[in-house]
Amino acid sequence: MELLAVEAAGRGMVVAAAEEVSAAPGPAYWYGGPVAGARLAGRLGFALLEPADDWLAELPEEFTGREVRAATVLDAWAIERPTFVKPPRDKSFPADVYTEGSRLPAGLDPDTPVLLSDVVTFAAEYRLFLLDGQIAAGSRYAVFGRLDPHPLDEQGPVAAEITEFVGRLVAAAGPALPSAVVVDVGQLLDTYRPGHRWAVVEANMAWFSHAYAADPARVLDVVLRAAGPREHVKPADLPFVRK
């Protein structure tokens, strides 16, 4: 957050906390949580782009490496074996492996959307900020589930593999994503053969995604497209504007 704020200020933009904003002297952009963003979007005139809840579930297994399905909390309550359960967007409860549905947090709305997926192991995970289908910035963020940020540009052959994988992904499913978005990918360990395969972890809103060790200037370029003035939204992005 701080690095993006410094970059924005360096571009002559006024940076303010949500609670300090009553009006915007010029075009307004957003980087922060979905609740405050939705509250301010109408007043300040920005539009929030986000991927569809079922985007990951609709991907071919070639890109997910596991079974993923879109469901609701009501469906998740019925699971009887270890399943990775996560809210697709708003982090309304912790994404985790739940051994059975009764382990989900109490008090959830049964109609809340969730993604249910097989339990797998990612050796390393990478956050990619995509702009017009190209990787604008990226960072490793975890190794075997532990936080371990490192710039994608310094990953050598791994960066080339990721670029090739994302190229295939965008060719197959790019039109189902907004033009500015975050896609996390990982090295999925394969139980039946040595080595790993690349798979999509999830897609996220660029305006609500940690940059980790990615270049803040290039991350900001993506954020400004993903959460900028409504009148600047491209026609192809209109279906992805947060209601």
BELURQUI-V176661 format. One record per residue. N is the residue number from 1. RES is the residue in one small letter. SS is DSSP state (H for helix, E for strand, - for the rest). PSI is psi as a letter, one per 30 degrees, with the letter a starting at -180 (999 if undefined). OMEGA is omega in degrees with one decimal (none if undefined). Layout:
# BELURQUI-V176661
n=N res=RES ss=SS psi=PSI omega=OMEGA
n=N res=RES ss=SS psi=PSI omega=OMEGA
This chain:
# BELURQUI-V176661
n=1 res=m ss=- psi=e omega=-176.8
n=2 res=e ss=H psi=e omega=-179.6
n=3 res=l ss=H psi=e omega=176.9
n=4 res=l ss=H psi=e omega=178.6
n=5 res=a ss=H psi=e omega=178.1
n=6 res=v ss=H psi=e omega=179.4
n=7 res=e ss=H psi=e omega=179.8
n=8 res=a ss=H psi=e omega=178.6
n=9 res=a ss=H psi=e omega=178.0
n=10 res=g ss=H psi=f omega=176.7
n=11 res=r ss=- psi=g omega=178.5
n=12 res=g ss=- psi=g omega=179.7
n=13 res=m ss=- psi=k omega=175.7
n=14 res=v ss=- psi=k omega=-178.9
n=15 res=v ss=- psi=k omega=-178.7
n=16 res=a ss=- psi=l omega=174.8
n=17 res=a ss=- psi=l omega=-176.1
n=18 res=a ss=H psi=e omega=-177.0
n=19 res=e ss=H psi=f omega=179.7
n=20 res=e ss=H psi=f omega=-172.9
n=21 res=v ss=- psi=k omega=173.0
n=22 res=s ss=- psi=f omega=177.2
n=23 res=a ss=- psi=l omega=179.8
n=24 res=a ss=- psi=k omega=179.8
n=25 res=p ss=- psi=f omega=-179.9
n=26 res=g ss=- psi=a omega=178.2
n=27 res=p ss=- psi=k omega=-177.2
n=28 res=a ss=- psi=k omega=177.6
n=29 res=y ss=- psi=l omega=-175.3
n=30 res=w ss=- psi=k omega=167.8
n=31 res=y ss=- psi=j omega=-176.8
n=32 res=g ss=- psi=a omega=-174.2
n=33 res=g ss=- psi=l omega=-176.6
n=34 res=p ss=H psi=e omega=-177.9
n=35 res=v ss=H psi=e omega=178.0
n=36 res=a ss=H psi=e omega=179.4
n=37 res=g ss=H psi=e omega=179.3
n=38 res=a ss=H psi=e omega=-179.3
n=39 res=r ss=H psi=e omega=-175.2
n=40 res=l ss=H psi=f omega=-172.7
n=41 res=a ss=H psi=e omega=-179.1
n=42 res=g ss=H psi=e omega=-177.6
n=43 res=r ss=H psi=e omega=-174.9
n=44 res=l ss=H psi=f omega=171.9
n=45 res=g ss=- psi=g omega=176.5
n=46 res=f ss=E psi=l omega=178.8
n=47 res=a ss=- psi=k omega=-177.5
n=48 res=l ss=- psi=j omega=178.3
n=49 res=l ss=E psi=k omega=179.0
n=50 res=e ss=- psi=k omega=177.2
n=51 res=p ss=- psi=l omega=177.8
n=52 res=a ss=- psi=k omega=-178.6
n=53 res=d ss=- psi=e omega=-173.7
n=54 res=d ss=- psi=g omega=-176.5
n=55 res=w ss=H psi=e omega=-178.6
n=56 res=l ss=H psi=e omega=-178.5
n=57 res=a ss=H psi=f omega=-178.9
n=58 res=e ss=H psi=f omega=179.9
n=59 res=l ss=- psi=k omega=171.9
n=60 res=p ss=- psi=l omega=-179.6
n=61 res=e ss=H psi=f omega=175.7
n=62 res=e ss=H psi=e omega=-176.3
n=63 res=f ss=H psi=f omega=-179.5
n=64 res=t ss=H psi=e omega=-178.8
n=65 res=g ss=- psi=g omega=-178.1
n=66 res=r ss=- psi=l omega=175.8
n=67 res=e ss=- psi=k omega=177.0
n=68 res=v ss=E psi=k omega=177.3
n=69 res=r ss=E psi=k omega=175.7
n=70 res=a ss=E psi=k omega=-176.2
n=71 res=a ss=E psi=a omega=176.5
n=72 res=t ss=E psi=l omega=176.2
n=73 res=v ss=H psi=e omega=178.0
n=74 res=l ss=H psi=e omega=176.9
n=75 res=d ss=H psi=e omega=-177.5
n=76 res=a ss=H psi=e omega=178.1
n=77 res=w ss=- psi=f omega=-175.3
n=78 res=a ss=- psi=f omega=-176.9
n=79 res=i ss=- psi=k omega=-176.8
n=80 res=e ss=- psi=g omega=177.6
n=81 res=r ss=- psi=l omega=-178.8
n=82 res=p ss=- psi=k omega=-177.0
n=83 res=t ss=E psi=k omega=175.1
n=84 res=f ss=E psi=k omega=-176.7
n=85 res=v ss=E psi=k omega=178.3
n=86 res=k ss=E psi=k omega=168.9
n=87 res=p ss=- psi=k omega=-174.0
n=88 res=p ss=- psi=f omega=-171.9
n=89 res=r ss=- psi=e omega=-160.8
n=90 res=d ss=- psi=g omega=177.6
n=91 res=k ss=- psi=h omega=-178.7
n=92 res=s ss=- psi=f omega=172.2
n=93 res=f ss=- psi=l omega=-174.7
n=94 res=p ss=- psi=k omega=172.2
n=95 res=a ss=- psi=k omega=-174.9
n=96 res=d ss=E psi=l omega=171.9
n=97 res=v ss=E psi=j omega=178.3
n=98 res=y ss=E psi=k omega=-176.0
n=99 res=t ss=- psi=f omega=175.0
n=100 res=e ss=- psi=l omega=-173.8
n=101 res=g ss=H psi=f omega=-178.2
n=102 res=s ss=H psi=f omega=-179.7
n=103 res=r ss=H psi=f omega=178.7
n=104 res=l ss=- psi=l omega=179.1
n=105 res=p ss=- psi=k omega=179.2
n=106 res=a ss=- psi=l omega=172.8
n=107 res=g ss=- psi=g omega=-179.5
n=108 res=l ss=- psi=k omega=174.4
n=109 res=d ss=- psi=k omega=-178.0
n=110 res=p ss=- psi=f omega=179.9
n=111 res=d ss=- psi=f omega=-179.2
n=112 res=t ss=- psi=k omega=178.7
n=113 res=p ss=E psi=k omega=174.6
n=114 res=v ss=E psi=l omega=169.3
n=115 res=l ss=E psi=k omega=178.3
n=116 res=l ss=E psi=k omega=-178.8
n=117 res=s ss=E psi=l omega=174.2
n=118 res=d ss=- psi=l omega=177.7
n=119 res=v ss=- psi=k omega=-179.2
n=120 res=v ss=- psi=l omega=178.7
n=121 res=t ss=- psi=k omega=174.1
n=122 res=f ss=E psi=k omega=179.1
n=123 res=a ss=E psi=e omega=177.7
n=124 res=a ss=E psi=k omega=-177.5
n=125 res=e ss=E psi=k omega=-174.0
n=126 res=y ss=E psi=k omega=176.1
n=127 res=r ss=E psi=k omega=-177.4
n=128 res=l ss=E psi=k omega=174.4
n=129 res=f ss=E psi=j omega=-176.4
n=130 res=l ss=E psi=k omega=175.9
n=131 res=l ss=E psi=j omega=-177.7
n=132 res=d ss=- psi=h omega=175.2
n=133 res=g ss=- psi=g omega=179.8
n=134 res=q ss=E psi=l omega=176.8
n=135 res=i ss=E psi=j omega=178.0
n=136 res=a ss=E psi=e omega=-179.4
n=137 res=a ss=E psi=l omega=-179.7
n=138 res=g ss=E psi=l omega=179.8
n=139 res=s ss=E psi=k omega=163.9
n=140 res=r ss=E psi=k omega=178.3
n=141 res=y ss=E psi=f omega=-179.4
n=142 res=a ss=E psi=k omega=173.0
n=143 res=v ss=E psi=j omega=-175.2
n=144 res=f ss=- psi=h omega=174.3
n=145 res=g ss=- psi=f omega=179.3
n=146 res=r ss=E psi=k omega=-178.9
n=147 res=l ss=E psi=k omega=-178.5
n=148 res=d ss=E psi=i omega=-176.4
n=149 res=p ss=E psi=k omega=176.3
n=150 res=h ss=E psi=k omega=-177.6
n=151 res=p ss=E psi=k omega=177.9
n=152 res=l ss=H psi=e omega=-177.6
n=153 res=d ss=H psi=f omega=-177.3
n=154 res=e ss=H psi=g omega=-175.7
n=155 res=q ss=- psi=g omega=174.5
n=156 res=g ss=- psi=b omega=-177.6
n=157 res=p ss=H psi=e omega=179.2
n=158 res=v ss=H psi=e omega=179.3
n=159 res=a ss=H psi=e omega=178.6
n=160 res=a ss=H psi=e omega=177.9
n=161 res=e ss=H psi=e omega=179.8
n=162 res=i ss=H psi=e omega=179.7
n=163 res=t ss=H psi=e omega=179.3
n=164 res=e ss=H psi=e omega=-179.7
n=165 res=f ss=H psi=e omega=-179.2
n=166 res=v ss=H psi=e omega=176.3
n=167 res=g ss=H psi=e omega=177.4
n=168 res=r ss=H psi=e omega=179.9
n=169 res=l ss=H psi=e omega=-178.9
n=170 res=v ss=H psi=e omega=178.6
n=171 res=a ss=H psi=e omega=-176.8
n=172 res=a ss=H psi=e omega=-171.0
n=173 res=a ss=H psi=g omega=-178.6
n=174 res=g ss=H psi=e omega=-179.6
n=175 res=p ss=H psi=f omega=178.9
n=176 res=a ss=H psi=g omega=177.0
n=177 res=l ss=- psi=l omega=171.6
n=178 res=p ss=- psi=l omega=-176.0
n=179 res=s ss=- psi=f omega=176.9
n=180 res=a ss=E psi=j omega=-171.4
n=181 res=v ss=E psi=l omega=173.5
n=182 res=v ss=E psi=k omega=173.2
n=183 res=v ss=E psi=k omega=175.4
n=184 res=d ss=E psi=k omega=178.0
n=185 res=v ss=E psi=l omega=-179.2
n=186 res=g ss=E psi=l omega=174.8
n=187 res=q ss=E psi=j omega=-176.5
n=188 res=l ss=E psi=k omega=179.2
n=189 res=l ss=E psi=k omega=-179.5
n=190 res=d ss=- psi=j omega=-176.8
n=191 res=t ss=- psi=f omega=-170.2
n=192 res=y ss=- psi=f omega=177.9
n=193 res=r ss=- psi=l omega=-177.9
n=194 res=p ss=- psi=l omega=177.4
n=195 res=g ss=- psi=a omega=-175.4
n=196 res=h ss=E psi=l omega=171.2
n=197 res=r ss=E psi=l omega=178.5
n=198 res=w ss=E psi=k omega=179.0
n=199 res=a ss=E psi=l omega=176.2
n=200 res=v ss=E psi=k omega=174.4
n=201 res=v ss=E psi=e omega=179.5
n=202 res=e ss=E psi=l omega=172.0
n=203 res=a ss=E psi=k omega=-176.5
n=204 res=n ss=E psi=l omega=174.2
n=205 res=m ss=- psi=k omega=-179.7
n=206 res=a ss=H psi=e omega=-177.4
n=207 res=w ss=H psi=g omega=179.2
n=208 res=f ss=H psi=h omega=-177.0
n=209 res=s ss=- psi=k omega=177.9
n=210 res=h ss=- psi=k omega=-178.7
n=211 res=a ss=- psi=f omega=-175.6
n=212 res=y ss=- psi=b omega=-176.4
n=213 res=a ss=- psi=g omega=179.5
n=214 res=a ss=- psi=l omega=179.4
n=215 res=d ss=- psi=j omega=-175.9
n=216 res=p ss=H psi=e omega=-180.0
n=217 res=a ss=H psi=e omega=-179.4
n=218 res=r ss=H psi=e omega=174.4
n=219 res=v ss=H psi=e omega=-179.4
n=220 res=l ss=H psi=e omega=177.2
n=221 res=d ss=H psi=e omega=-179.6
n=222 res=v ss=H psi=e omega=-179.7
n=223 res=v ss=H psi=e omega=-178.5
n=224 res=l ss=H psi=e omega=175.7
n=225 res=r ss=H psi=e omega=-173.5
n=226 res=a ss=H psi=f omega=-176.1
n=227 res=a ss=- psi=h omega=-177.8
n=228 res=g ss=- psi=a omega=-176.4
n=229 res=p ss=E psi=k omega=-177.5
n=230 res=r ss=H psi=e omega=-177.1
n=231 res=e ss=H psi=f omega=179.0
n=232 res=h ss=H psi=f omega=-177.8
n=233 res=v ss=- psi=k omega=178.4
n=234 res=k ss=- psi=k omega=179.7
n=235 res=p ss=H psi=e omega=-179.3
n=236 res=a ss=H psi=f omega=-179.4
n=237 res=d ss=H psi=f omega=-176.1
n=238 res=l ss=H psi=e omega=178.2
n=239 res=p ss=H psi=f omega=-176.5
n=240 res=f ss=H psi=g omega=179.0
n=241 res=v ss=E psi=k omega=-179.8
n=242 res=r ss=- psi=k omega=-178.7
n=243 res=k ss=- psi=999 omega=none
